[in-house]
């Protein structure tokens, strides 16, 4: 105690502290009058927790929503807790306390706290030695093995305390042994050994957490009794001799560690370190042997009959085909990043696959085609097997007992959904593997928190970033993993911000290290795998249609060449639609069968002469030009010019009017046709205004003057005020399934942009500047590929017979059929007890966090059997990951399937194993192991019962029907043998009813295939048929012209058009488009002018 009396103000606050400490309050809060008044006001509330909560309805949907809201709220609370100040048992951080409004100086606060704590220590010491005189330890004393601390009640962190003692006396040496032979650590070891007795029934715990003496100073020789535990502060853990010293200190997890003798009254206490709650992972040889046996068992489960079935199953149709394209170097497009597909290609290459088998449809025979499919399936199977030891090490790194780690590993080994998915050529195995590796290295990273910036610290941090980038490079679900690690990184940095033992420069190093390893490294990995992807797929292929001309120009076999840059009136142009990459503005001698029945205008993916259009002035502008001094000179096309486009082969002009298109029949969409003939002057519905929207910054003038390739422009109809538009909707077969072109009012700009790819003009001088597509770099190609993947993913909205929504996944409402044959089927269905118990553990975490928060608001300081800190850190991290891997799917409108839940399922299994460990830690070891054994027996029994659906092995109809715990499990039992049927029936083959178990005919329109059809070039046109149609149209026009001449009357455009339309020729509109009487006269000129057949294809 200090020799001088304390000031009155200090003494008053000391009394408040002594009163508050009995309720386990916080030192910092007790020294702040405002906070103290708030605590006292909370304790004096007479009412309960408030108005009663409304009762839930009996509907299952409302119950699920209620639990979901509860869980999400608790998770958000855990995430935001460091930012909003914590509850009554956590208190403010030292840095926050420094900025509080207390009138006491820092030194006065330290003296007051030290005085009170020393008095409490003195009383606790006297109480302890008075009890120790009559103490008789249990006979024989039960020593707890550090390798198996299951069922022990809040023991001292033995190894951490011993390491602290040795490091303080001998410096840092990771390899220094912890045994009593060393004189320097002998007293500490002897004392710690005396504390390793089991707590006997009926006694009181003395530790609040498992690591309470991690801050013990050299020579303290004792442990830390809890204030207020006067009757039996040490329970039955065993005595300590008086010779070991009496340097006890009251210690609380969220207070500064104060050690008597380590400082004077005028000195400051040692600050709390944010790394104190983490300890280095150490797995003993016996644990490694146990893990090895578990892995051997899991290998048998995962690899058994990997060759069954010897047929193409589910999405092997796509990913097997993609592996072949990698081996052939042919460019393709897929909605997922490339890493997992390249891994399958590498596995196929090593197995002897030549890339020729096309995986065309489900059910194709691998054996007959000589495909080494077992080698390709072995890769995902090994990744799935690796998840077993990853689960074990992750739980161990999170601080859980060996038996709980073993339970978690076995649950993953016998989980049927993970098993089924890992036995096939599917992407999810690689995704789950890299997700697991990321979480494992992240947990191992925190075990090195006490020695930051060491080799292991950097290795674990960098491996976390690398595997996070790999997960993102397999599927975009890896973005949810990025969010999970990001949230916990922010939380960790916030804790370090309040750690006074970390200087500003050290904090900056922590921040930069995490930013580099968790942001820069994943992005570099993502770009690296795309670079490999583009390097391997260097040949032109069926994926070209998805990409821009610049991208296509980087592929072998694509030579878009160069063209004259400046566009002049009279130029012959090939015009490409910029947004869809679906092809070129095109027309041919075929008519619409709806609307005006005039000549079709479409987008066509192949390059031919029917893609050429001649750009000309309007009739009035042409007359003015011919009478000017500029006649005969090249005149460029500029922004704002009104032009006409005439089809080079058929002499029809690009035309629009108030008529609905054949496919898109909205009122704001107008039909676009080819109208007119050679020599026809045209009308105002052929007038289009050029609006240059974008130019090339490196080419001056490309924004004002129309240039090939460099200028992106719109064609706006002058009369209808609509823009030439396309949205990749295909026309019917009578239009050769080409892409529809319309004129849309108020259209989005990107889908109305066009570019000129080819420019031909006879008068352009030889030395004129040229334009060509630039070859984009890696980043530009990755950005474009990512944008296309995003667009196509969002477009996968059509229904699928086995799709499901996210709210049905956690409780396993239904599975998903992969494949079926006589008496065999593969159906994705999880091990129900594992799914349901993991969901319960997640919901339990949410409920407990809410209850603990409400009780802390009432002034209670629940320790949750001494495991609250670890429960919040370990299970909280896993639950946050589960939420971030599940909730985002509710925001998606695309097709979703059960396998999208598997990464979240793995995190939920870990959360359940951790919860089981922490909630059974006070039980006797035998009872605890009985509970775990019963759980494993139930899981293994369920695995065997449903293994027929995972392996595709024969089953019986009776066994299949009995296995349906839920009526929504829709796997087909009729395909299996009926044991009650007559023997003659048993001898007959049972037909495969694929409509029940196989993906029905709807599976044939795969979303990706459907997207491919929207983007692939239209089939080449039957030129003979078109020529025949053109001949018929020509004969009809000649006949109509002859009839008009005989009548010696001015022809009516509508009559001539009707006669032509009867023979299949595009007719004039049935109404006057612009009320110009010249239309009738020009119709006569059309018939007379076409005395010979027009140019054919």
ZIDA-V550095 format. One line per field, one symbol per residue. burial: # if it has 9 or more other C-alpha atoms within 8 Angstrom, else .. A space follows every 10 residues. Layout:
# ZIDA-V550095
burial->???
This chain:
# ZIDA-V550095
burial->.........# #.##.###.# ##..###### ###.##..#. .#........ .......... .###..##.# #####..##. ##...####. #######... ......#### ########## #..##.###. .#....#... ...#..#### ########.# ########.. .......#.# ....###### ##.######. ..#.###### #######..# #######.#. ..######## ...####### ##.####### ..#.#...#. ###..#.##. #.....##.# #..##..##. ###..#...# ###..##.## #######.## ##..#.#### #####.###. #.###.#.#. .#.###.... ###.###### #.######## ########## ##.####### ########## ########## ########## ########## ......##.# ########## ########.# #########. #.######## .#....#..# #..####### #######.## #.#...#### .######### #####..#.. .########. ########## ########## ##..###### ######...# ########.. .#..##.... .....####. ########## #######..# ##......## ########.# ....###### ######.... .##.###### ########.. .#####.### #...###### #####.#... ########## #......... ###..#.... ##.##..### .###.#.... .#####.### .######### ########## #.#######. ###.###.## .######.## #....###.# ##.####### #######..# ...#####.. ########## ########.# ###.#..#.. .#...#.### .##..##### ###.###..# ........## #.#.####.. .....#...# .#.#.##### .##....#.# #..#####.. .....##.## ####.###.# #..#...... ####.##### #.#######. ..#.....## ########.# ..#....
